[in-house]
Amino acid sequence: MSLCPQCQSQNRDGAAICRTCGTPLVAKGPRMCPSGRHPMDPSWTDCPYCRNAGAPQEVGAGRPRTMVEPEAPAGRGRQRTMIEESGGGPAPLLQPQGQSRRGGTKFMSEGAESAPPDPLAVSRPVAVRKIVAVLATYSWKPEGQVFPIYEGRNFIGSSTECEVSLGSDPQMSGKHATLIYRNGIFMLDDANSMNGTFLNELDVLEKQRLTNYVQFRTGATVWQFIVIDPAGMAAGQ
């Protein structure tokens, strides 16, 4: 209730003039609770907000911290920022768990070459075969051409998979003939070629033994066969 300063009559809260004497009343704000924090209805005898706490509380005392989750950039984990209103300053940022920081991307400079292959990363060792003879021919180049003959089986033909590969002979099959060295013996055999293999101008229909400096022909290519003695060369050193 509002008390008139002139006639001391009681008027309702919010009245502009006294109902008894007409004296203007000074406007006052709403009635507040004893703690000064909550506006009070005229019919209330005590503050229901402060009643829950059991006693009047000081302004700003015991308020919980507010969790604020700001908008995070696309593609990155969002961070939670804890702001304590009573302290007046932001708390440290909390990093999301279970995520590692991504390192920067490194770019190679222009013209830089990739690292050489690791020599230890070879899947299997390369078999080493000893040279035991050579084949020489003057059929296609005046200065001649020389091809090594290795231990074991040697293919002669126009295919690049052959140990003796000669693509200039149009009559040479892909795998034309085989020359085998085993236990000190050289054997020549035709590999079902189209134009045949000839030793001393005789058609090789089955394996034939080769001697040093003998000549034979595959297609239109004439070969000179020369034996190399690796053991004798090693002993001479």
Backbone torsions as a table, in degrees:
resi	resn	phi	psi	omega
1	MET	NA	150.7	-179.7
2	SER	-105.8	131.5	-176.4
3	LEU	-97.1	128.1	179.2
4	CYS	-72.3	129.5	180.0
5	PRO	-72.1	-17.1	-176.9
6	GLN	-89.9	-55.0	-176.4
7	CYS	-108.8	2.1	177.8
8	GLN	61.9	23.4	176.3
9	SER	-80.2	149.6	178.4
10	GLN	-90.4	130.8	177.2
11	ASN	-121.8	161.0	179.4
12	ARG	-68.6	154.9	178.7
13	ASP	-61.9	135.8	177.6
14	GLY	90.4	-1.3	-179.9
15	ALA	-69.0	139.4	-178.2
16	ALA	-83.0	-35.4	-180.0
17	ILE	-132.0	158.3	178.8
18	CYS	-71.8	133.7	-178.6
19	ARG	-73.9	-14.5	-178.3
20	THR	-95.0	-53.4	-174.2
21	CYS	-110.4	-6.9	178.6
22	GLY	78.3	10.0	178.8
23	THR	-69.2	131.9	176.7
24	PRO	-60.7	137.4	179.2
25	LEU	-100.1	142.0	178.7
26	VAL	-73.8	123.5	-179.7
27	ALA	-66.8	132.7	177.8
28	LYS	-120.2	158.4	178.0
29	GLY	-76.4	177.2	-179.5
30	PRO	-64.8	149.8	178.4
31	ARG	-68.1	131.9	-178.4
32	MET	-103.8	158.9	177.6
33	CYS	-70.2	167.3	-178.7
34	PRO	-58.0	-27.8	179.5
35	SER	-79.7	-12.0	179.7
36	GLY	77.5	15.5	-174.3
37	ARG	-107.4	-26.4	-171.8
38	HIS	-125.6	134.3	174.4
39	PRO	-68.5	141.3	-175.7
40	MET	-106.7	134.5	171.4
41	ASP	-71.0	146.5	-178.9
42	PRO	-59.4	-26.6	-177.9
43	SER	-83.4	-8.8	-176.1
44	TRP	-81.7	140.5	173.6
45	THR	-97.9	-24.7	174.6
46	ASP	-145.0	167.2	-176.6
47	CYS	-85.0	120.6	178.9
48	PRO	-68.7	-25.7	-179.6
49	TYR	-71.8	-44.7	178.8
50	CYS	-72.4	-25.8	179.9
51	ARG	-62.5	-37.1	179.4
52	ASN	-63.3	-31.8	179.6
53	ALA	-82.8	-13.9	177.3
54	GLY	91.1	-20.8	-178.8
55	ALA	-162.1	156.5	176.7
56	PRO	-60.3	142.8	-177.8
57	GLN	-116.4	153.4	177.2
58	GLU	-76.2	150.8	-178.0
59	VAL	-63.8	127.7	176.0
60	GLY	82.2	-1.8	-176.2
61	ALA	-86.5	135.5	172.4
62	GLY	71.5	18.0	-179.4
63	ARG	-78.7	140.5	-179.2
64	PRO	-70.8	158.5	176.8
65	ARG	-73.7	147.7	-179.3
66	THR	-101.2	129.1	178.1
67	MET	-92.3	121.8	179.5
68	VAL	-116.7	126.9	-179.7
69	GLU	-110.8	100.8	-176.4
70	PRO	-72.7	163.4	176.9
71	GLU	-70.8	127.1	-177.3
72	ALA	-98.9	151.1	176.1
73	PRO	-62.2	153.1	-179.9
74	ALA	-65.1	141.1	175.3
75	GLY	88.1	-2.0	-180.0
76	ARG	-125.4	155.6	179.8
77	GLY	-67.2	143.6	179.5
78	ARG	-82.4	147.7	-178.0
79	GLN	-116.4	143.0	176.5
80	ARG	-97.3	132.7	179.3
81	THR	-113.5	126.1	179.5
82	MET	-98.1	122.5	179.8
83	ILE	-115.2	123.1	178.5
84	GLU	-98.8	110.4	-174.2
85	GLU	-62.0	-39.0	-176.9
86	SER	-70.6	-31.5	-178.5
87	GLY	-77.1	-30.8	177.0
88	GLY	87.3	1.1	-178.9
89	GLY	-138.6	154.4	-178.4
90	PRO	-74.0	145.6	174.8
91	ALA	-82.2	165.3	179.8
92	PRO	-59.1	149.0	177.4
93	LEU	-69.8	141.9	178.6
94	LEU	-100.7	120.9	178.3
95	GLN	-77.2	139.6	175.9
96	PRO	-63.0	140.2	179.5
97	GLN	-81.6	152.1	175.6
98	GLY	81.1	7.6	179.6
99	GLN	-124.0	135.2	178.0
100	SER	-101.9	150.4	178.9
101	ARG	-72.4	137.5	-179.1
102	ARG	-85.4	131.4	179.3
103	GLY	-77.3	162.7	179.2
104	GLY	-69.9	153.4	179.5
105	THR	-86.1	130.4	-180.0
106	LYS	-100.3	133.4	179.4
107	PHE	-112.3	139.7	177.5
108	MET	-76.8	141.7	178.0
109	SER	-70.1	157.1	-177.8
110	GLU	-62.6	132.6	179.9
111	GLY	88.1	-5.1	179.9
112	ALA	-73.7	140.2	-179.0
113	GLU	-98.0	153.9	178.0
114	SER	-71.5	161.3	-178.1
115	ALA	-66.3	143.4	179.6
116	PRO	-65.1	152.2	-179.7
117	PRO	-64.3	147.4	179.6
118	ASP	-72.3	121.2	-179.4
119	PRO	-64.3	-21.5	179.8
120	LEU	-80.8	-6.4	-177.3
121	ALA	-90.4	10.0	178.5
122	VAL	-66.9	129.1	-173.8
123	SER	-71.0	-35.0	-179.1
124	ARG	-147.9	149.5	179.5
125	PRO	-71.8	147.5	178.1
126	VAL	-86.1	127.7	-179.3
127	ALA	-68.1	134.6	179.9
128	VAL	-101.9	122.7	-179.5
129	ARG	-115.5	136.1	-176.7
130	LYS	-82.8	140.9	176.2
131	ILE	-77.7	126.0	-176.9
132	VAL	-120.0	-10.3	179.6
133	ALA	-164.8	172.9	175.6
134	VAL	-137.1	152.9	171.7
135	LEU	-115.3	130.1	178.5
136	ALA	-120.5	141.3	177.1
137	THR	-141.7	145.4	175.7
138	TYR	-118.8	17.4	-174.7
139	SER	-71.6	-27.4	-171.9
140	TRP	-122.5	-19.0	176.9
141	LYS	-134.4	132.5	-178.1
142	PRO	-64.3	-28.8	178.8
143	GLU	-80.4	-9.8	176.3
144	GLY	90.0	162.4	177.4
145	GLN	-136.5	138.8	-176.0
146	VAL	-125.0	136.5	179.8
147	PHE	-131.1	134.5	179.3
148	PRO	-78.7	150.8	174.1
149	ILE	-114.4	129.9	-174.7
150	TYR	-105.9	166.8	172.6
151	GLU	-58.0	146.5	-179.8
152	GLY	86.3	-147.2	-174.7
153	ARG	-94.6	137.4	177.4
154	ASN	-126.4	125.5	175.5
155	PHE	-90.1	140.8	174.4
156	ILE	-115.9	125.6	-179.2
157	GLY	176.5	-173.2	-178.8
158	SER	-89.4	-10.9	-179.7
159	SER	-73.0	145.4	177.4
160	THR	-71.3	-12.2	178.0
161	GLU	-79.8	-9.7	-178.9
162	CYS	-79.4	147.4	174.0
163	GLU	-64.4	-38.4	174.4
164	VAL	-109.4	95.4	-175.8
165	SER	-105.8	120.5	-177.8
166	LEU	-135.3	104.9	-176.6
167	GLY	-92.3	-2.6	-176.7
168	SER	-83.8	-11.1	-179.1
169	ASP	-92.4	111.5	-179.7
170	PRO	-69.3	-15.8	-179.8
171	GLN	-95.1	2.4	-177.7
172	MET	-88.0	130.4	175.3
173	SER	-77.2	166.2	-179.8
174	GLY	-57.2	-52.3	170.8
175	LYS	-121.8	96.3	-168.7
176	HIS	-86.1	-47.2	-176.3
177	ALA	-147.0	167.3	176.1
178	THR	-125.8	141.3	176.0
179	LEU	-125.0	117.2	-172.7
180	ILE	-114.2	133.7	172.8
181	TYR	-117.6	120.9	179.0
182	ARG	-152.9	127.9	178.5
183	ASN	57.1	40.5	175.8
184	GLY	78.8	8.2	-176.7
185	ILE	-120.5	136.4	176.9
186	PHE	-106.1	130.1	-179.3
187	MET	-126.6	135.0	179.0
188	LEU	-111.2	137.0	180.0
189	ASP	-147.4	145.5	176.1
190	ASP	-79.6	145.3	-177.3
191	ALA	-108.5	48.9	-179.8
192	ASN	56.5	45.5	-178.7
193	SER	-76.3	164.3	179.7
194	MET	-74.3	-38.3	-173.1
195	ASN	-109.8	2.3	171.1
196	GLY	82.0	165.2	176.7
197	THR	-121.3	135.5	-173.9
198	PHE	-128.1	131.2	176.0
199	LEU	-116.4	118.0	-173.9
200	ASN	55.3	39.7	-179.9
201	GLU	62.6	17.5	174.0
202	LEU	-107.7	135.1	-178.0
203	ASP	-65.5	128.0	179.8
204	VAL	-83.2	102.9	179.4
205	LEU	-98.1	-15.9	175.8
206	GLU	-148.4	172.8	-175.0
207	LYS	-59.5	136.3	178.5
208	GLN	-126.1	139.8	-179.7
209	ARG	-80.5	138.0	-180.0
210	LEU	-101.9	141.3	173.8
211	THR	-111.7	165.8	-176.2
212	ASN	-63.3	139.6	177.9
213	TYR	66.3	17.2	176.6
214	VAL	-78.6	154.3	177.6
215	GLN	-111.1	145.8	172.2
216	PHE	-146.9	168.0	-174.3
217	ARG	-130.9	135.9	172.2
218	THR	-121.5	117.1	-174.7
219	GLY	63.3	-118.2	177.8
220	ALA	-108.8	12.4	-177.4
221	THR	-103.8	126.8	177.3
222	VAL	-99.2	131.2	-176.1
223	TRP	-114.3	142.1	170.2
224	GLN	-107.0	122.2	-176.1
225	PHE	-97.7	126.0	-177.4
226	ILE	-129.7	125.5	-178.6
227	VAL	-86.9	140.1	173.2
228	ILE	-115.2	132.6	178.9
229	ASP	-99.6	97.0	-178.3
230	PRO	-63.3	-37.5	-179.8
231	ALA	-64.9	-43.5	179.6
232	GLY	-65.4	-38.7	178.2
233	MET	-65.7	-39.3	178.9
234	ALA	-67.0	-37.4	179.2
235	ALA	-68.0	-32.2	-179.3
236	GLY	-71.4	-21.6	177.4
237	GLN	-74.6	NA	NA
